[in-house]
Amino acid sequence: MWHTYINATSIDEVLQSLKDKGEHARIIAGGTDLILELERGVRKGIETVIDVTRIPDLDKITIDEDGIIHLGPLVTHNHCVASKLIRERAYPLARAAWEVGAPQIRNRGTIAGNLITASPANDTITPLMALGASVTLQSVNGTRKIALKDFYTGVRKTVMQADEMLVDISFPAMKTTQRGTFIKLALRRAQAISIVDAAILLNLKADLVTSASITLGAVAPTIIHAPEAEKYLEGKKLTDDVIAEAARLTMDASKPIDDIRGSAAYRKEMVRVCTMRGLKSIRDGHEQAGMPADAVLLWGKNDSERGLPVRLDPLAPIETTVNGKKYSLKNGHEKTLLRFLRDDVGLTGTKEGCAEGECGACTVFLDGKAVMACLVPAPRAHGAEIVTIEGLANLTPSPSPKGEGGLHPVQGAFIKHGAVQCGYCTPGFIMSAAMLMEEKENPTKNEIEQAITGNLCRCTGYYKIVQAIEDAKSMAEVNHG
C-alpha cells in the first residue's frame, strides 16, 4: 500500500518529511479512512505514510484563558466522549463524536482526520462549524489559521496544502447562556453514515433566542448553515409555531441529492424533522436525552498510549509484544495489523470479516484499547503491546480472573450459553466483552449493547451473546472467590 512508513517523533520531523515527499506523502493518525482509501486505490501515488501517533502531547483537550477550547491533532472521538470539558462546554461535539462508528473506531479515529477527510457526511464537522471552529495548519514555511467555514472547497476537498499538518482545532467554549445539540439520522443506530445530521446552538436570554447557529451535514457538497432560519429565530420564543417555521426554513436551505442512503426528497423532509426535534429538545431541556452519562469506551482502565516516543527505521524489523511474547519481524511494513498478525505472527484467531471496519471480527487490544486491526497499519505495532484472542486467557494482568480450564470468564460464558454459533465473529465479540469487563465493574445490558455495536454477527443470534456477557461477570466473581 505504501513504500515507506515513518514513525515520526516530532512535528518538525513530520513537516520536513512532508516538504521532502510532497504529494506522495500522507499523514496517518487513526487511519480509519486513509487505510481504506489506500487499499481501494482512491488515494493514488502515495508512497510515504507518516505516523504521528507517537508524538507526545498531541492528544490534549484544553481551554485557554480566553475561553477557547483547543483539540490536539491526536484527539480521538472517544477522547471527546470522555471529556468533561467537551460534554459541558461543547456538548454538540461530544454527542456527534459518540455517534461516530463504534467504540473500536472511536478509539482510533481522530477529530482532525474527520475534518481533513472532508466528507459532508462526517459527523463532527457539523457541530464544529456551528461552534465557529478554526483549524491551524503548519508547514516548514509557517503557520496559518483558517475558519472551518473557509476550509472546504467541495466534496472531500479542502484548502490544505500537501506540505501542511493540521496542528490545532479551536473554538469558543459554550457560554452559560448557550445550549445546543446534535441530531443524526442514519439507516441503523451504530456503524452508519449520516443520511442527515444537524447541529443546533442557541444563545438564550430568559425565553428568547438572542442568536442561533444551525448547521447541516450530508445535504450539500459541504457542511452548510441555514442562515434564514438562524435569523428568523432571533428575538423569538421557542413556541411550536416558531419551531415549525424555523424547521421549514432549515429544510429550504438544504440541497440534497439522491444516493444509496436516501432520496433528495426524503432528506429534505428529514432535515425539517430533525431540526424540529432538536429545537424542541433544547426548549424542553431534553437535548442530552439518549447520551450515556458514562459511555462505553473499550479502553479499559488505562486511556494513555504506551511506549512513546518510538522510532522505526523503514528497513528495520518490527519489534512488538503480542500476548506477552516479544517478536522481531522483518516483514509486514506494507500491511495492516490484521494481516501482520495472521501472516507474519501466525495468530489466526483474529478474523478478517470485512476488512473495512464494519464487522469487528478483527478486534484486538492495542496498547490497552480495543481497535479493529484491519484499520491499523502494521508498523504501528512497533514498540506496542498487543493482545489477541489467543492471549486473552493468559493476559497478565488479566481483565478478570481466569475461569475453569484457564479460560477468560467471557470465553467460559460463551460456551455455557451457546453463544458460539458459526464461530467466525466470536473472537471479536469476546475481545470487546473482555475489555468491557475491565472498564465496567457491573455493566448494564445497555452498556453491553454499546460495547458490541462494532461487532456484527451474521448468524443474527445476539440474544445468547448478550446473555453470555451478562453472566460472565458472575462467573468471574465465583472463580475469583
MITIDO-767592 format. One record per residue: x, y, z of N, C-alpha, C, O in turn; residue in three letters. Coordinates in steps of 0.2 Angstrom, whole numbers, plus 5000, padded with zeros to 4 digits. Layout:
! MITIDO-767592
XYZXYZXYZXYZAla;...
This chain:
! MITIDO-767592
500449945000500050005000500450065000500250114997Met;501050065003501550115003502250085003502350025004Trp;502750135001503450105001503850125007504250085009His;503650185010504050205016503550225022503050255021Thr;503750195028503250215033503750245039504250215041Tyr;503550305040503950345045503550355052503050385052Ile;503850325057503550335064503850405067504450405069Asn;503550455066503850525067503850535075503350505078Ala;504350565077504350585085504350655086504350675092Thr;504250695081504150765082503750805077503750775071Ser;503450855078503150895072503650915067503450915061Ile;504250935069504750965065504950905060505050915054Asp;504950845062505150785058504550775053504650765047Glu;503950785055503350775051503350835045503350815039Val;503550895047503450945042504050945037503950955031Leu;504650915039505150915035505050855030505250855024Gln;504750805032504550745028504050765023504050745017Ser;503550805025503050825020503350875015503150865009Leu;503850915017504150955012504550915007504550925001Lys;504950865009505350825005504950775000505150764995Asp;504350755003504050704999503450734995503250704990Lys;503150794997502650824993502050784993501750754998Gly;501750784987501150754985501150674986500650644987Glu;501750644987501750574988501750554995501950494996His;501650595000501650585007500950595010500650645008Ala;500750565015500150575019500250565026500650515028Arg;500050605030500050595037499450545039498950545037Ile;499650495044499150455047499150455054499650455058Ile;498550455057498450455064498050395066498250345067Ala;497350415065496850355066496850305061496850245061Gly;496950335055496950295049496350255047496350215042Gly;495750275050495150245049494850255042494450215039Thr;495050315039494850325032495450315027495350285022Asp;496050335029496650335024496750255023496950245017Leu;496750215027496950145026496450115020496750085016Ile;495850135021495350105016495450135009495450105004Leu;495650205009495750235003496350215000496350204993Glu;496850195003497450165000497350094997497550084992Leu;496950055001496849984999496349984993496449944988Glu;495950034992495450034987495750074981495450084976Arg;496350104982496650144976496350214975496450244970Gly;495950234980495650304980496150354980496150414977Val;496650344985497250394986497850354981498150314984Arg;497950384976498450354971499150394972499150454974Lys;499650364971500350394971500650404978501150444979Gly;500350374983500550384990501150334991500950274992Ile;501750364992502250314993502550315000502850265003Glu;502450375004502650385011502050395015501650435014Thr;502050355021501550375026501950395032502350365034Val;501650445035502050475041501550465047501050505048Ile;501750425052501350405058501550455063502050465065Asp;500950495065501150545070500850525077500950565082Val;500650465078500350445084500850435090500650425096Thr;501550435088502050435094502250495096502750505100Arg;502050555093502250625095501850635102501250635102Ile;502250655107501950665114501550725114501650775110Pro;500950725118500550785120500150815114499850865115Asp;500050775109499550795103498850775104498450795100Leu;498750745110498050715111497750755117497250725120Asp;497950815118497650855123497050895121497050925116Lys;496650905126496050945126496150995131496150985137Ile;496151065129496251115134495851175133495551185127Thr;495851225138495451285137495951335139496251335145Ile;495951395135496451445137496051495141495451495143Asp;496451555143496251605147495651645144495251685147Glu;495651645137495151675134494451635132494051655129Asp;494451575135493851535134493851495128493351475126Gly;494451495125494451455118494651385120495251375123Ile;494351335117494451265118494951245112494851265106Ile;495451205114495951185109495951105109496051075114His;495951075103495951005102496650995098496751015093Leu;497050945101497650925098497550885092496950855092Gly;497950875087497850835081497750755082497550725078Pro;497950735088497850665090497250655095497150595097Leu;496850705096496250695100495750655096495550665090Val;495550595099495050545096494350565097494250605102Thr;493950535094493250535096493050515103492650555106His;493350465105493250445112493550495117493250495123Asn;494050525115494350575120493850635121493750655126His;493450645116492950695116492350675120492050705124Cys;492150605119491650575123491750575130491350585134Val;492350565132492550555139492750625142492750625148Ala;492850675138493050745141492450775145491950795142Ser;492550795151492050835155492050905152491450935152Lys;492550935150492550995147492150995140491751045139Leu;492250955136491850945130491150935131490750965128Ile;490950895136490250875137489950945140489350955139Arg;490250985144489951035147490051105143489551145144Glu;490551115139490651175136490651165128490651215125Arg;490451105126490451095118490051035117490250985113Ala;489451025120489050965120488850945113488950885112Tyr;488750985108488550955102489150915099489050865095Pro;489750935100490350895098490450835101490550785098Leu;490250835108490350765112489750725109489950665108Ala;489150745108488650705105488850675098488750615097Arg;489150715094489250695087489850645087489850595084Ala;490350655092490850605092490650545094490850485092Ala;490150545099489850475101489450445096489450385096Trp;489250475091488850455086489250415080488950385076Glu;489950435081490350405075490450335076490650315082Val;490350295071490650225071490450185077489850175079Gly;490950155080490850105086491450125091491950155088Ala;491450095097492050105101492750095098493150135099Pro;492750045095493450025092493650085087494250105086Gln;493150105083493350165078493450225082493950265080Ile;493050235087493150305091493850305094494050355096Arg;494150245096494750245099495350255095495850275097Asn;495250255088495750265083495650335079496050375079Arg;495050345077494850395073494950465077494750475082Gly;495250515073495350575076494850625074494650625068Thr;494750685078494350735075494650775069494350795065Ile;495350775070495750815064495650775058495550805053Ala;495650705058495650665052494950675049494850675043Gly;494450675054493750685052493650745048493350745043Asn;493950795050493950865047494250865040494050885035Leu;494850835040495350835034495050785028495050805022Ile;494650735030494350685025493850725021493750715015Thr;493550775025493050825021492450795018492250825013Ala;492250735020491550715018491050755021491050765027Ser;490550775017489950815020489550775025489150805028Pro;489650705025489350665030489750655036489450615040Ala;490350675037490750665043490450705049490350765048Asn;490250665054489850695059490150755063489750805064Asp;490750755064491050805069491150875065491250925069Thr;491150875059491250945056490650985057490651045058Ile;490050955057489350995058489351035065489251095064Thr;489551005070489551045077490051095077490051145080Pro;490651075074491251115075491051185070491351235072Leu;490751175065490551235061490051275065490151335065Met;489551245068489151285072489451315078489251375080Ala;489951285081490351315086490851375084491151405088Leu;490851385077491351435075492051415075492451455077Gly;492251355074492951325074493351355069493151375064Ala;494051355071494551365066495051315066495151275071Ser;495451305061496051255061496651295060496651345056Val;497151265063497851295062498251245058498351185060Thr;498551265053498951225048499651255049499851315049Leu;500151205049500851225049501251185044501151125043Gln;501751225041502251195037502951225039502951265043Ser;503451195035504151225037504151305035504551335037Val;503651325031503651395029503251445034503251505033Asn;502951415039502551455044501851425046501751365044Gly;501451465049500851435051500251485049500351545048Thr;499651455048499151495046498451465049498451405050Arg;498051515051497451495055496851505050496751565047Lys;496451455049495851465044495151445048495151395051Ile;494751485047494051475049493751415046493851405040Ala;493451365050493251305047492751315041492751275036Leu;492351365041491951385036492251395029491951395024Lys;492951415030493351435024493751375022494151385017Asp;493751325026494251265025494051225019494451195016Phe;493451215017493151175012493051205006492751265005Tyr;493151175000493051194994492551154990492351174984Thr;492451094992491951044989491950984992492250974998Gly;491650934989491650864992492350834993492750824987Val;492550824999493250795000493850844997494350814996Arg;493650904997494150954995494251005000493751035003Lys;494851025002495051075007495551125004495851114999Thr;495751175008496251225006496951205008497451235007Val;496951145012497551125014498051105009497951065004Met;498751125010499251105005499551045007499551015013Gln;499951015002500250945003500750945009500950895012Ala;501051005010501651015015501451035022501851045026Asp;500751035023500451065029500251005033499950955031Glu;500251015040499950975045499451015049499651075051Met;498950985050498451015055498651005062498750955064Leu;498851065066499151055072498651075078498851065084Val;498051105076497651135081496951145079496851165073Asp;496451125083495751145081495551185087495551165093Ile;495251245086495051295091494351315090494151325084Ser;494051335096493351365095493151385102493351365107Phe;492751435102492451465109492051415113491651385110Pro;492251405119491851365123491151395124491051455124Ala;490651355124489951375125489851415131490151395137Met;489551475131489351515137488851485141488451445139Lys;488751515147488251485151487551495149487051465150Thr;487451545144486851565141486651525135486151535132Thr;487151485133487051445127486951375128487151345133Gln;486551345124486351275124486351245117486151285112Arg;486451185116486451155109486451085109486451045114Gly;486351055103486350985102486550965095486651005091Thr;486550895094486750865088486250815086486150765091Phe;485950815081485450765079485750725073485950755068Ile;485750655073485950615067485450565065485150535069Lys;485250565059484850515056485250465051485550495047Leu;485250405053485650355049485150295048484650285051Ala;485450245044485050185042485050135048484650095048Leu;485450145053485450105059485750145065486050195063Arg;485750115071485950155077486650165077486950215081Arg;487050125074487850125075488150105069487850075065Ala;488750125068489150105062488750125055488750085051Gln;488550185055488150205049488350275048488450315052Ala;488350295041488450355039487850395039487350375038Ile;487950465040487350505041486950515034487250515029Ser;486250505035485850525029485750595030485750635025Ile;485650625036485550695038485850705045485750655049Val;486250755046486350775053486350845053486450885049Asp;486250875059486150945061486450965068486350925073Ala;486751015068486951045074486651105076486551155071Ala;486351115082486051175083486351205090486451175095Ile;486451275089486751305095486351375096486351415091Leu;486051385102485651445103485951475109486151455114Leu;485951545108486051585114485351615117484951645113Asn;485251605123484551615126484651665131485051665136Leu;484151715131484051755137483351755139482851775136Lys;483251725145482651715148482351665143482651605142Ala;481751675140481451635135481551655128481351625123Asp;481951705127482051725120482751705117483251695120Leu;482751685111483351665107483651735105483451775101Val;484251745107484651805105485051795099485251845095Thr;485351735098485651715092485651645091485551605096Ser;485751625085485651545083486151525078486351565073Ala;486451465078486851435073486551365072486551325076Ser;486351355065486151295063486551275057486551305052Ile;486851215058487251185053487051115051486751085055Thr;487151105044486851035041487350995038487751025034Leu;487350935039487850885036487450835031486850825032Gly;487850815026487550765021486950785017486650745014Ala;486950855016486350885012486650935007486250975004Val;487250935006487550985002488350965001488550915004Ala;488650994996489350974995489850985001490350945002Pro;489651025005490051045011489551055017488951055015Thr;489751055023489351075028489051145027489451195026Ile;488451155028488151225027487751255033487551215037Ile;487651315033487251345038486551355035486451345029His;486051365039485351385037485251455039484951475044Ala;485551505036485551575038484851605039484751645044Pro;484351595035483751625035483351595042483051635045Glu;483451535043483251505050483551535056483251555061Ala;484251545055484551575061484351645062484251665068Glu;484251685057484051755058483251755060483151795064Lys;482851705058482151705060482151695067481651725070Tyr;482551655070482451635077482651695082482451695088Leu;483051745079483251795084482651835087482251855083Glu;482651845093482151885097481551845098481051875100Gly;481451785096480851745097480851695102481451665104Lys;480251675105480251615110480151555106479951555100Lys;480351505109480351435105479651405106479551355109Leu;479151435103478451405103478451355097478851355093Thr;477951315098477851265092477851295085478151265081Asp;477451355085477451385078478151415076478251405070Asp;478451445080479151465079479651415077479951415072Val;479551355080480051295079479851265072480251255068Ile;479151265071478951235064479251275058479451255053Ala;479151345059479451385054480151385053480451385047Glu;480551385059481251385058481451315055481951315051Ala;481151265057481251195053481151195046481551175042Ala;480551235044480451235037480951275033481251255028Arg;481251335036481751375033482351335033482751345028Leu;482551295038483151255038483051205032483551195029Thr;482551175031482451125026482551165019482851135015Met;482351225018482351255012483151275011483351275005Asp;483551275016484251285015484651225012485151235010Ala;484351165013484751105011484651095004484251115000Ser;485251065001485251054994485450974993486050964990Lys;485050934995485250864995485250834988484950864983Pro;485550774987485550734981485250664983485150644988Ile;485050634977484850564978485450514978485950524974Asp;485550474983486050424983485850354986485250354988Asp;486250314988486050244990485750254997485350204999Ile;485950305001485650305008484950345008484650335013Arg;484750375003484150415003484050454997484550484994Gly;483450474996483250514990483350584993483350604999Ser;483350634988483450704990482750724993482850764998Ala;482150704991481550724994481550705001481250735006Ala;481750645002481750615009482250655014482050665019Tyr;482750665011483250705015483050775017483050795023Arg;482750805012482450875014481950875019481950915024Lys;481450825019480950815024481250795031481050825036Glu;481850755031482150735037482550795040482650795046Met;482750845036483050905038482550945043482750965048Val;481950945040481450985044481250945050481250975056Arg;481250875050481050845056481650845061481450855067Val;482250835059482750835064482850905067483050905073Cys;482750955063482851025066482251035071482451065076Thr;481751015069481151025074481250985081481151015086Met;481550925080481650885086482250915090482150915096Arg;482750945087483250975090483051035094483251045100Gly;482651075091482451145094481951125100482051155105Leu;481551075099481051055104481451035110481351045116Lys;482050995109482350965114482751015118482851005124Ser;482951065115483351125118482851165123482951175128Ile;482251175120481751215123481451175129481351205135Arg;481451105129481151065134481751045139481551005144Asp;482351065138482851035142483050965141483350935146Gly;482950935136483050865135483550855129483650795127His;484050905128484450895122485050845123485350815119Glu;485050825130485550765131485250705132485650655134Gln;484650695131484250635131484550585127484750595121Ala;484750515129484950465125485750465125486050415122Gly;486050515127486850515128487050485134486850515140Met;487350435135487550405141488050445145488450475142Pro;487850445152488250495156489050465156489450505157Ala;489050395156489750365156489750315151489750255152Asp;489950345145489950305139490450245139490950255142Ala;490250195136490750135135491350155130491150185124Val;491950155132492550175128492950115125493250125120Leu;492950065129493350005127494050025127494450005123Leu;494250055132494950075133495150055140495750075143Trp;494750015143494949985150495050045155494750095155Gly;495550035159495750075165496350125163496450165167Lys;496650115157497150155156497050185149497050145144Asn;496950245148496750285142497350315139497350355134Asp;497950295141498550335138498950285133498950225134Ser;499250315128499750275124500350255128500550295133Glu;500650205126501250175129501850175125501750175119Arg;502450175128503050175124503150235119503350225113Gly;503050295121503150355117503750385119503950385125Leu;504150415115504150405108504550345105504950315109Pro;504450325099504750265097504950275089504450295086Val;505550255087505650265080505750195077505950155080Arg;505550195070505650135066505950155060505650185056Leu;506550125059506850135053506550095047506350035049Asp;506450125041506050085036506350015034505949975032Pro;506950005036507249945034507349895040507549845040Leu;507149925046507249885052506649845054506149855051Ala;506749785058506249745059505749775064505849825067Pro;505049755063504549775068504649735074504549675074Ile;504749775080504849745086504249755090504149815092Glu;503949705092503249715096503149665101503549615101Thr;502749675105502549625110501749605109501349645109Thr;501649535108501049515106500849455111501249405112Val;500349465115500149415120500749405125500849345127Asn;501149455127501649445132502349415129502849415132Gly;502349405122502949375119503249425114502849455110Lys;503849435114504149485110504349455103504549395103Lys;504249495098504349475091504749525088504749585089Tyr;505249505083505549545079505549525072505849475070Ser;505149555068504949535061505149585056504949645056Leu;505449555051505649605045505149615040505149665037Lys;504649575040504049585036503549625039503449635045Asn;503049645035502449675037502449755037501949785038Gly;502949785034502949855034502449885029502249945030His;502149845025501649875020501049845021500649835016Glu;500849815027500249785028499849815033500049865037Lys;499249795034498849815040499049765046499349715045Thr;498849795052498949755058498649685058498949635060Leu;498049685055497649615054498049565050498149515052Leu;498349585044498749535040499349525043499649465042Arg;499649575047500349565050500249505055500649465056Phe;499749515059499549465065499449395062499749345065Leu;499049385056498949325054499549295049499649235050Arg;499849335045500349315040500949305043501349255042Asp;501149355048501849355050501949335057502449295059Asp;501549355061501549325068501249255069501449215073Val;500849235064500549175064499949155069499849105071Gly;499649215071499049205075498449225071498249275069Leu;498049165070497449175065496849175069496249175065Thr;496849185075496149195079495849255077495249265077Gly;496249315076495949375074495749365066496149355062Thr;495049375065494749365059494749425054494649475057Lys;494749405048494549455043493849445040493749405036Glu;493449485042492749485040492549535034492249505029Gly;492749595035492549645030493149685028493149705022Cys;493649685032494249725031494149795030494549835026Ala;493649825032493449895032493149925038492849975038Glu;493249895044493049925050492349915051492049955055Gly;491949875048491249865049491049805053490449815057Glu;491349755054491149695057491449685064491149645068Cys;492049705065492349695072492649625073492849615079Gly;492649585068492949515069493749525070493949475073Ala;494049575069494749585069494949625076495449655076Cys;494449635080494649675086495149645090495149585092Thr;495649685092496249665096496349725101496049775101Val;496749715106496949775111497649795108498149765108Phe;497649865107498249895105498449945111498049995111Leu;498949935114499149975120498549995124498450055126Asp;498249945126497649945131497049975128496549985132Gly;496949975122496249995119496049945114496449925110Lys;495349935114495149895108495149935102494849985101Ala;495349905097495349935090495249875085495249815086Val;495049905079494949855073495649845069495849895066Met;495949785069496649785067496649795059497149805057Ala;496049785056496049795048496149875047496349885041Cys;496149915051496149985050496850015053496950075053Leu;497249975056497849995059498449975055498449915053Val;498950015053499449995049499949955053500049965059Pro;500249905051500649855054501249885058501449875063Ala;501549935055502149965058501950005065502450015069Pro;501350015066501150045072501249995078501250015084Arg;501349935076501449885081502149895084502249865090Ala;502549925081503249935083503249965090503050025091His;503549935095503549965102502949965105502849985111Gly;502449925103501749925106501649855109502049815108Ala;501149855113500949795116500249775114499749815114Glu;500149715111499549695108499349635111499749585113Ile;498649625112498349565114497849545109497449585107Val;497849475107497349445103496949395107497149385113Thr;496549365103496049315106496449255109496349235114Ile;497049245106497449185108497749205115497949155119Glu;497949265117498249285123497749305128498049325134Gly;497149305127496649335132496649305138496649335144Leu;496649235138496549195145497249205149497149205155Ala;497749215146498449215150498649295151499249305153Asn;498249335149498449405149498649425157498249405161Leu;499149455157499449475164499549555164500049575160Thr;499249595168498649575172498049565168497949605163Pro;497649515170497049495166496549545168496449575173Ser;496149565163495549605164495049575169494749615173Pro;495049505170494649475175494949415177495349385173Ser;494849385183495149325185494949265180494449265177Pro;495449225179495349165174494849115177494849105183Lys;494449085172493949035174494148965174494748955173Gly;493748925173493848855173494248835167494048865161Glu;494748795167495148775161495548835159495848825153Gly;495748885163496148935161495848985156496149025153Gly;495148975155494849025150494649095154494649095160Leu;494649145150494449205152493649195154493349155150His;493349225159492649215160492249235154491749195154Pro;492349275150491949285144491949225140491449205137Val;492549195139492549135135492149075138491849045134Gln;492249075144491849025148491049035147490748985146Gly;490849095148490149115147489949095140489349075139Ala;490349115135490049105128489949025127489449005124Phe;490348985130490248915129489648885133489248855131Ile;489648915139489048895143488348915140487948875141Lys;488348975137487648995135487548975127487049005124His;488048945124487948935117488048995113487648995107Gly;488349045115488449105111488949095105488949145101Ala;489249045105489749025099489248995094489048935095Val;489149025088488748995083489248975077489548925078Gln;489249005072489748985067490448995069490848965067Cys;490549045074491149055077491549105074492049125077Gly;491449125068491849175064491949245068492449265068Tyr;491349265070491349335073491549325081491649385084Cys;491549265084491649255091492249295094492249325099Thr;492849285091493449315094493349395095493549425100Pro;493049425090492949495091492449515096492549565100Gly;491949475097491449485102491749475109491649515114Phe;492149425109492449405116492949465118493049485124Ile;493349485113493849545114493449605117493649635122Met;492949625113492549685116492249675123492249715127Ser;491949615124491649605130492249595136492049625141Ala;492749575134493349565140493549635141493649655147Ala;493649685136493849755138493249785142493449825146Met;492649775140492049805144492149785151492049825156Leu;492249725153492349695159492949735163492849745169Met;493449755160493949785163493749855164493949885170Glu;493349885160493149955160492549965165492550015169Glu;492149925165491549925170491449875174491449815172Lys;491449885181491349835186490749795185490749725185Glu;490149825184489549795183489149825177488649865178Asn;489349805171489049835165488249815165488049755166Pro;487949865163487149855162487049825155487549825151Thr;486449805154486349775147486449825142486649815136Lys;486249895143486349945139487049955137487249965131Asn;487549955142488249955141488549895137488949905133Glu;488249845139488449785135488249795127488749785123Ile;487649815126487449835119487949885116488049885110Glu;488149935120488549985117489249955115489549975110Gln;489449915120490149885119490249845112490749835110Ala;489649815110489649765104489349795098489249765093Ile;489249865098488949895092489449895086489249895081Thr;490149885088490549875082490649805080491149785076Gly;490349755083490349685081489749655078489249665081Asn;489849635072489249605068489249535068489749495067Leu;488649505070488549435070488149415064487549435064Cys;488349385059487949365053487449305054487049295050Arg;487549275060487049225061486449255065485949215066Cys;486549315067485949355070485749335076485249345078Thr;486249295080486049275087486249315092486649285097Gly;486049375093486349425098486049405105486449425110Tyr;485549375105485249365112485749325116485849345122Tyr;485949265114486449225118487049255119487349245124Lys;487249305114487949335115487849385121488249385126Ile;487349425121487149475127487149435133487349455138Val;486749375133486649335139487249315142487449315148Gln;487749295138488349265140488849325143489149315148Ala;488749385140489149435143488849455150489249475154Ile;488249455150487949475157488149425162488249445168Glu;488249355160488349305165489149305167489349275172Asp;489549335162490249325163490549355169490949335172Ala;490149415171490449445177490349405184490749395188Lys;489749375184489549325190490049265190490249245195Ser;490249245184490649185183491349205186491749165189Met;491549265184492249295186492249295194492749275197Ala;491749325197491749335204491749265207492049255213Glu;491349215205491349145208492049115207492349085212Val;492349125202493049095201493549125205494049095207Asn;493449195206493949235210493849215217494349215221His;493249205219493149185226493449115228493349095233Gly;
